[in-house]
Amino acid sequence: MTTYAINTTRGKEFEVRDELIALGLKPWVPTALVSTYAKEKREYIWYDRPYVSKLLFSEIPDSLFLKAKDIKHVIGNPLKLSDRDMQGT
């Protein structure tokens, strides 16, 4: 399988991830744990937020590429990552 970077609509990264999981794939969204202060509750609320907005990664076999590309909120074609991209060199 080949790893792809998938560009999505801002704020829809987790929806696209769920759609890819429904196709039987194992996508991942880099996340950061952030907080916001709720004045009414007088406490901080912690939640996951995409570390890089509009981006997620997934290994996609050739047989499912077109289905993954046609998911709502996916912008353009997924970008194929090379081995050097995956190793960070």
N, C-alpha and C positions, 0 to 999 in steps of 0.2 A: 504494500500500500504506500501511497505517496501522501506526505503531509502538505496541507494547504493553509494559507492565511486567508480568512474570509472577512471581507469588509461588510459591515451591517449598518443599518440606520441607527443613529445615536439613541441609546436607551433601550434598544431591542436586542441586545446581545444575549440575554438570558432566554428570551423567547426563541431566537434562532437556535441556541444550544439545545433547548427542549425538543425542537423539531428534528434536529440532527440525531438526538438520542432516540426519538421515535422511529427513525430510519434504521436504527441498529448501529449507529456510529458512536465513537467515544470522543466528543469534542471537549476542549477545555478553554475556559475564559480566565486569563490572569486577573485576580481580584486583589483588592486592598480593603482592609477592615477600617472603616471610618465611623465617626460618630457625629451626631448633631444634638444640640441641647433643646429639649422640649420644655418650654416655659410652664405649660399647664401641669406637667408631671414633675417638674423640677428635677429632672434627671437627664442623663445622656442616653441616647438610643444608638446602639451599635448595629451596623449592617454592612454587607458586602457590596462593593462598588467595583465595576470593571476598572482595572489598573490603567489600561489603554482603551479609551472609548472607541467604539465602532470596530473592534477587532476581536476575533476569536480564531482558534486553531483546531484543525481536525485532520485525522487520517481518513482519506476518502478513496475507496476502490474505484476503478474505472467504471464499473457497472452502475454505481450510484452517483456518479459525478453530475449528470444532468438533473437528477432529482434534487441534489443538494444545491445546485445553482439556481433552481427555480423556486426555492423557498421564499416566501414573502419576507421582506426586509433585508434580503441579501442584495448588495449593490455590486453590479458587475460580475466578472468571473473570479472565482477563487484563485489566488496566486500560489503557484507551485513553489515550495521551498526546497532548496537543494540540501545535500548533506552538510555542506559548509555552513549554510544558514542555521541548521539545527545544532551544529557544534559551536556556533558563535565565532567562527574564524573568517 
